[in-house]
Amino acid sequence: MKGDRVEIVVDAGDTTRIYEVVATRAGRRVEISTGRGVVEVVEVTRTGVPVRTARFMAGRVLALVEHPAAPVSGAADPVAG
């Protein structure tokens, strides 16, 4: 869903760097996976085809912040019941 966004804060030695991976079109989403010392953030289409990939050394990642897409205005709110 357009609006999915992930911020990655990375230790770059004497400073920190912030990277963003954003779902650029409607229907796309951002997925995160971790394994073997690598954090991988991927923008994928509805069918699961990767569009963009960002890889970071897990030891250098300070923070990983997920910002989900805003709820659709016409959808029923499950919390309101």
C-alpha positions as a Markdown table, in Angstrom:
| # | Residue | x | y | z |
|---|---|---|---|---|
| 1 | Met | 0.0 | 0.0 | 0.0 |
| 2 | Lys | 1.4 | 3.4 | -0.9 |
| 3 | Gly | 2.6 | 5.1 | 2.3 |
| 4 | Asp | 4.5 | 2.1 | 3.7 |
| 5 | Arg | 7.9 | 3.5 | 4.8 |
| 6 | Val | 10.9 | 2.2 | 6.7 |
| 7 | Glu | 13.6 | 4.3 | 8.2 |
| 8 | Ile | 17.0 | 2.7 | 8.9 |
| 9 | Val | 19.5 | 4.4 | 11.2 |
| 10 | Val | 23.0 | 3.2 | 10.6 |
| 11 | Asp | 26.3 | 3.8 | 12.5 |
| 12 | Ala | 28.7 | 5.2 | 10.0 |
| 13 | Gly | 31.8 | 5.4 | 12.2 |
| 14 | Asp | 31.9 | 9.0 | 13.6 |
| 15 | Thr | 28.3 | 9.8 | 12.6 |
| 16 | Thr | 25.0 | 8.2 | 11.9 |
| 17 | Arg | 23.2 | 8.0 | 8.6 |
| 18 | Ile | 19.4 | 7.7 | 7.9 |
| 19 | Tyr | 18.1 | 5.8 | 5.0 |
| 20 | Glu | 14.5 | 5.4 | 3.8 |
| 21 | Val | 12.8 | 2.8 | 1.8 |
| 22 | Val | 9.3 | 3.8 | 0.6 |
| 23 | Ala | 6.6 | 2.0 | -1.3 |
| 24 | Thr | 6.5 | 4.3 | -4.3 |
| 25 | Arg | 3.3 | 3.2 | -5.9 |
| 26 | Ala | -0.1 | 1.9 | -4.8 |
| 27 | Gly | -0.2 | -1.8 | -4.1 |
| 28 | Arg | 3.4 | -2.0 | -3.2 |
| 29 | Arg | 4.7 | -2.8 | 0.3 |
| 30 | Val | 8.0 | -2.8 | 2.2 |
| 31 | Glu | 9.2 | -6.0 | 3.8 |
| 32 | Ile | 12.0 | -6.5 | 6.3 |
| 33 | Ser | 14.1 | -9.6 | 6.9 |
| 34 | Thr | 17.1 | -10.4 | 9.0 |
| 35 | Gly | 19.6 | -13.2 | 8.7 |
| 36 | Arg | 23.3 | -14.1 | 8.8 |
| 37 | Gly | 24.2 | -10.6 | 10.1 |
| 38 | Val | 22.4 | -8.8 | 7.3 |
| 39 | Val | 19.2 | -6.6 | 7.5 |
| 40 | Glu | 17.4 | -6.5 | 4.2 |
| 41 | Val | 14.6 | -4.1 | 3.4 |
| 42 | Val | 12.8 | -4.8 | 0.1 |
| 43 | Glu | 10.0 | -2.9 | -1.7 |
| 44 | Val | 7.8 | -5.5 | -3.4 |
| 45 | Thr | 4.9 | -5.5 | -5.8 |
| 46 | Arg | 1.5 | -7.1 | -5.1 |
| 47 | Thr | 2.7 | -10.3 | -6.7 |
| 48 | Gly | 5.9 | -10.4 | -4.6 |
| 49 | Val | 8.4 | -9.3 | -7.2 |
| 50 | Pro | 11.2 | -7.2 | -5.6 |
| 51 | Val | 11.6 | -3.7 | -7.0 |
| 52 | Arg | 14.3 | -2.2 | -4.8 |
| 53 | Thr | 16.5 | -3.8 | -2.1 |
| 54 | Ala | 18.6 | -2.2 | 0.6 |
| 55 | Arg | 21.0 | -4.4 | 2.6 |
| 56 | Phe | 22.8 | -3.3 | 5.8 |
| 57 | Met | 25.2 | -5.1 | 8.2 |
| 58 | Ala | 23.1 | -5.9 | 11.3 |
| 59 | Gly | 25.9 | -4.8 | 13.6 |
| 60 | Arg | 25.8 | -1.3 | 12.2 |
| 61 | Val | 22.0 | -0.9 | 12.4 |
| 62 | Leu | 21.0 | 1.3 | 15.4 |
| 63 | Ala | 17.3 | 1.6 | 14.7 |
| 64 | Leu | 14.7 | 0.3 | 12.2 |
| 65 | Val | 11.5 | 2.3 | 12.3 |
| 66 | Glu | 8.4 | 1.1 | 10.4 |
| 67 | His | 5.8 | 3.6 | 9.3 |
| 68 | Pro | 2.7 | 1.7 | 8.1 |
| 69 | Ala | 0.4 | 3.3 | 5.5 |
| 70 | Ala | -2.5 | 5.4 | 6.7 |
| 71 | Pro | -5.8 | 3.6 | 7.0 |
| 72 | Val | -8.2 | 3.9 | 4.1 |
| 73 | Ser | -10.8 | 6.6 | 5.0 |
| 74 | Gly | -13.8 | 4.4 | 3.9 |
| 75 | Ala | -12.8 | 1.3 | 5.7 |
| 76 | Ala | -14.5 | 0.1 | 8.9 |
| 77 | Asp | -12.4 | 0.8 | 12.1 |
| 78 | Pro | -11.9 | -2.6 | 13.9 |
| 79 | Val | -11.1 | -0.7 | 17.2 |
| 80 | Ala | -14.3 | 1.3 | 17.1 |
| 81 | Gly | -16.3 | -1.9 | 16.7 |
